[in-house]
C-alpha cells in the first residue's frame, strides 16, 4: 500500500508523490526529509544519463531547492526540476542487506 496525494510547495504547480508505507516509515524514522534529484551516471564509453535519485537529509544549499510538504515529510527538489505537473513514486528497497530508497519519475 502506498500514500498518494498532491503536494503543494514553492511552485505554482502540484506535484503528486506516491510513497510506499515502508518508505514513509523509514524516512520519518530518519531525518524526516529527503532530496529528490537527478544524478549523472556513466553509460558505455563516456556517455552520461541523468537518473532520478533520492537521499535522506537536508540539502547543503536550501535556497537552490523547492520545498514540498507531504504526509509529515519535507521533500526538496532542485529548482527547475519540475516544468509541469509530475508524479514521483518512492519505495523502500533492500540492497545488499541495507534499506535504501528508490525513486521513479512517472509523467
Protein Blocks (a to p, Z undefined) as FASTA:
>chain_A
ZZddddddfbfbdcdddddfklmmmmmmmnopacdddddddehjhiacddddddedjdfb
lmlpccddeehiacdddehkambdcddddddddeehiacddddddZZ
